[in-house]
Amino acid sequence: MYLYKATCPDIPNPKQKASRGHAGGPGVQAHGPGQGRPAGRSSAGTGSQRYPPLMLWTGSRRSSVAELKQLEEFLNVHSLSLRDTVKSRTCMGYRNLGKSGLRVSCLGLGTWVTFGGQITDEVAEQLMTIAYESGVNLFDTAEVYAGGRAEIILGNIIKKKCWRRSSLVITTKLYWGGKAETERGLSRKHIIEGLKGSLQRMQLEYVDVVFANRPDSNTPMEEIVRAMTYVINQGMAMYWGTSRWTAMEIMEAYSVARQFNLIPPVCEQAEYHLFQREKVEVQLPELYHKIGVGAMTWSPLACGIITGKYENGIPESSRASMKSYQWLKEKIVSEDGRKQQAKLKELNHIAEKLGCTLPQLAVAWCLRNEGVSSVLLGTSNPEQLTENLGAIQVLPKMTSHVVSEVDHILGNRPYSKRDYRS
């Protein structure tokens, strides 16, 4: 066996630490018995300070303040800073995606309906630019959005803006890829071919998270998990997740992954807003604590219902006026829809007291749930996006008292097992 011996003269030999620890030793500052450290010296010709390596064999640990200061000094040498970050400049919050190490902005930008449909490519670029400059790093799309057009627009904007790929979290979803029988579902064939098609449209080498857009009863769970593991191992994706899956289906995928030493899902995409709470507040928290699956939520404004713009009818430029969203129009004009509008009027009083708008209150209400990794926003113009991003400033105002007021007005707070035990 050969042992590597360091040749750097700055690294003391542990066997000699007693002799090197005496005060006045050459190039050494005394820090107590057996704690000799090389004195800081200037590099020849550069004048920059050299920082001593951390001595793992020292008898006492430095205080956290001293360690933080040393780290800051080290970063300054490399033109970096603990304070000079996107988070500090934009006040955007970041959370782990489930129990993975992936850090995502607590607000993300979705492309459903808008990109390639409701808005022009120019407006889409404006929205992505505003989001990115506000600290948003999460951008979500799917192969089915506008027949693949949304992915093309997203990729073109990223390429045009020359944003560093490492600063972005791009997610897409697979299931509806085309009209052919083999172009839809979650078979191994479609997962691999569908993701390759998405990457080609977005002009990317990989996505950060690939989602199964809905469960597929025609494909064995083992095949789905093996295919997702394959695309991750091939470098086409970093993680995989689910969307619109039940807690039982997610648990089955996790069990299969553990049984065959495969990669389990890290996140579930679920609808979550003031009028849709059961899944995110009762079912997903259990999955998070048991298997680490997080929640990425969408439609925080209930397809625009919570904005209050449908209070006096259906505006021509709204989503509910589109032919493909007749179901939304029927929902708004129904009896339940009228009851929701009445509750929104009461909630608007709370928003006024907090000094924010109703949409900002609704988004902040979603964010107050610590089990939510990120809330996906869907907006059709820069003004809406800027307003919704302002929910970050409202979040600190969401006290337990305010949340209780909201619950009292809504009257739909779901009960978890913890509530029943108490």
N, C-alpha and C positions, 0 to 999 in steps of 0.2 A: 504494500500500500504506500502511495506517495502522498505526502502532506504538502499543501501549498504554503509557502512562507512569504508573507508580504515583504516587499523590498522598500516600501515608502518609509523614509526616515521619520516622518511625522507620527507614525503609529508606534506607540511604545510597546515593548514586549511585556506581557503581564508578569512574567517571572522577575522583571527588573523594576516593577513599579515601586518597590520599597526604596530602592536607591534613587529612583528618579523623582520621588515625591518630596525630597528635602528642599526646603526653601533655598533659593539661590542657585539651584541646579541650572545648567545651561539650557536656555530656551524653555524653561518650565515655570509655571506659576503654581504656588502651593495652594491646595484646596483642602488641607487636612491630611491626615495620615493615609498613605496609599491612594491618593486621589490626584496625582499629578496630571496636568493637562498642558499640551503644547501652547505656548503663548502665541497670540495672533500676530502674524507677520505680513508685510506687504509683499505681493508678488513682484518679482523683478520686472521693471519696465512698464508695469500696469498701474501700480499704486493702489490696486484694489485689495481689500482685506481678505485674508484666507481664514475660513472658519474651521475650527477643530472638529474632527469627527466625534460622534457621540461615543463615549466610553461605556460599553455595556457592563464592564466589570467594576464600575465605581460603586462605592458603598452607599451613597445617598442619592436620591432623585432630586432633580431641580424642581422648583415650584412651577406650576402651570403657567404663571405669568412670565417667568424667565424663559420657559420653553417656547411660548408664543412669540416672545420678542426675538429669540434666536431664529425661529422659523421666518418671521417677517424680514429679518436682516438677510437671511439666505435668499428669500424670494426677490428682495430688492436688487441683489447682485445680478439676477437674471431678468431684471426689468419686469418683475411681477409683484403683485401685492394681494394681501388677503382682503383688502377693502375695494380694490379696483376690479369689481366683478359685475356681470350683467345684473345680478340680484340687487347689488347695492345701488346701481344707477337707475334701475327701473322700479324697484320695490316689488317686483314680481316674486311670488312665493313658489318654492319648488318642493315636491314631495316624491318619495319613492313609489315606483309603480308596483303596488302590492308589496311583497317582501323581497323583491328583486333589488339590485343595486342601481337600476336605471332611474335617474332623476328627471322628472317631467315637470313642466310649468303647471301650476294648479289650474290655469286656464289654457285651453287649447283652441285651435281653429279648425272647425269641420268644413267640409265641402259639399255636403248633401244638399241637393236642390239648387244651390247657388252656382257653383262652378260649372260652366258649360251649359247652364240652363237659365236661371233667373237673372244672372248678371253677366256683363261683358268681361272679356279677358282683361281689359284695362282696370276695371273696378276690382277684379280678383287680385291683380297685382298690388293695387292700393291697399286692399285688406291685409294681404300677407305682409306687406312692408310695415304697416302700422303695428300689426301683431308682433312681428319679429323685433322691431325697434322698441316695443313695450316689454320685451322679455319673454314672449311666448316662444317656446321651442318645439311644441307639439303641434303637428299638422296631420289631420286624419282624412282619409279618402277611402274609396272602394272601387273594385273593378266594375261594379254595376252602375256607379254614379254617372249619369249622362252617357251611358254606353261606353265608358272608358275615357270620355272627353275630359272629365274632371282630373284624372291622373295625368293626362297630357298637359293640361294647363298648369297644374301644380309643378310638374317637372320643368316646364319651360321657364316658369318664374324663378325657381331655384337656380337654374343654369344662368339666367340673365342677371340675377342679382349677385352672383358669385359668392353666395354664402358658404361658409365652411360646412362641409357635410357633417363633420364631427360636432357641430353646434346645434344640429337639428335632430328631432325625433320624428321620423316619418312612419306612419302606420297606414296599412291598407287592409281590406277585407275581401275574402274569397267566398264565393258560392255561386252567384249568378254571373257566368262569364260569357254566355252566348246562347243561341237558340238550339244548338245541337245537344243531344242527350248527354254527350261526354263533356260538354262545356259548362256543366253546372253540377252542383253537389260538392261533396268533400272526399271524393275518391282520391287515391294516391295520384292518379293520372291528372286530375284537374288541379289538385293543390300544387303540384310541381309545374305543370304547364301554365296554370293561371297566374302563379307568382312570377314566372318568367315573363309572361305577357305584361304584367303590371310594371315590372322593373324596366322593360323595354319602353313602355309608354312614358314612364317618369324619367327615363335616362339615368337610372341609378344602378349601382352595383348591388345594393341591398336595402331592405327596409328594416327599421328597428323592431317593429312588432307586426306580425301578420295575424289577422283575426279570422276565425271561422265564423262567417257572417250569420249563421244560424245552424242548428243541429241538422244532421242528415241521417234519417232512420234507415236509409238504404245502404249505408256504409258502416261496416263494423268499427267500433271505437278503436280497436287496436290498429286498424289500417290508418285511421285519421291521425292518431298520436305518432305512429311510425313515420308517416309522411311529413308531419310538422317537425319531427326530430331530424329527418333527413335534410329538409331545406335549411334548417339552422346549422347543421353540421357542414353543409355545403357553402355556408357563408352568404346565403340569400336572405337570411333574416337573423336577428339577434334573439328574439323571443317570440312566443306565440300566445295568443289569447282566444277568448270566445266572445260571442255577441248573441244576445237573445237566448242563451242556454239556461236551462233550469239548474238549480243547485245540485240536483241528483245527477244530471248529465256531466256537470263540471267535476263532481266527485268521482264519477266513473272514469273520466279521462285521467284524473290524478292517480287513481288506483292502478289503471293499466300502465301508466308511465312508471310507477314505482315497481310494479310486478316484473316488467321487462327491461328495467334500467333505461328508460327513455326520458324525454324532457317534458315535464308537465306544463300546463298553461299558467301564466302569471297574472292574468287580468281578465275581467269580464266587462264588456261594454253593455250598459243598461240604461234604459230611460229613467230619468229622475227629475222630478220637479215638485212643486207645491201640491199637485193633485195626483202624483204617482209616487208612492213611498215604500210600499211593502217590501219589494225585492231588495232594494239597496239598504234599507234600515233594519231588516230582520234576517233575511236569508244570507246576504253576502258577508255581513260581519262574522258569522259563524265560519264561513269558508276561509275568511282572512286569518282568523285565529287558529284554525285547524290545519290548513294547507297553504296559507300565504297568498291566496288569490285576492288581488285588489279590485277596485271599481273605477272604471273610466265612464263617466256618465254623459249622456247627450240629451238634447232638447230641454235645457233648463227653463225655457220660457214657454214650454208646451206648444211648440210650433207657432209661437207668436201670440197665443191666447193671453198669456200673462202680461203682455205689453199694454193691454187695455185698448188696442186699436180696433178690436171687434165689438166694442161697447155699443156702437150705434150702427152696426151693420158690417158688411164685408167690403173693405176698400178694394178698388180695381187692381191696384198693384200688389196686393197681398198674396200670400201663398194660398190662402183658402179660395181665392178667385180662379186659380189654375184648374184646368179640366181634370188633371190627374189627382187633384186633392179635393174631390167632391165629398169624400168621407169626412174631411176636416170641416168643411162648410156645414155639413149635417150635424156634426158634433157641436159646433158653436151655437147653432140656432135651436138645438134641442133644449129640453127642460133642464137637464143637468148643466148644459152650457150657460143658461141664464142664471142658474144658482152660482156657478163659478164667477160670473161677472159681478154678482152682488158681493161675493166675498172679496173680490179684488178691490172693490171700492173701499171696503173696510181696511184692507191691507195697505191701501194707498195712504191712509192716515198715519200708519206706523212709519212708512217711508218718509213722509213729510217731517215727522218728528226727528228722524235720524238724519235729515238733510240730504236725502238721496232720492232717486227715482224708483218706481215700482220694479222695473227690470233689474236695476242694481240690487235691490233688496232680495229679489228672487234668486239671483246668481249667488249673492253672498250667503243666502240661506242654504244653498247646496254646498257651498264651500265650508260652512261651519261644521259639516259632517267630516270628522277626521278620517273616516274610512274611505272617503272619496279621494283618489289619487289626482284626478284631473277632471274638470268640467269642460266639455266641448261646446264652443259657441258657434252658432250659425247665423251670420248676418248678411244683409244684402247691400249695405252701404257703409262708408267710413264713419258716419255719425253714430250709427247703431253700435258699431264695434267699439268706438271710443267710449261710448256710454257704458257698455257692458264691461269693458276692462276696468272701469271705475269701481266695480264691485270689490276690487282688492282693498280700496280705501274704506269700504263699508264693513268689511269682515271683522275688524276689531270692535265694532259697535254691536255685533251680534251676541249680546250677553244672554245669560240663561233667562233673564226676565223678558227680553225681546222675543226669544224663541218660544217661550211659554205663551206670550200674547198671540203670536202667529198660530201656534197649535190650537189655541182657544177659538180663534176665528175659523180656521180650517175644519176643525172637528174630525180629522181623519188620521190622527196619530196612531200608527200600528203598534201593537203590543208584542213585545219579545218575550222569551222565556224568563228573562230577568224580571220583567214587570210582573209576570204571574207569580214568581217566587216571592216577590216583595208584597 
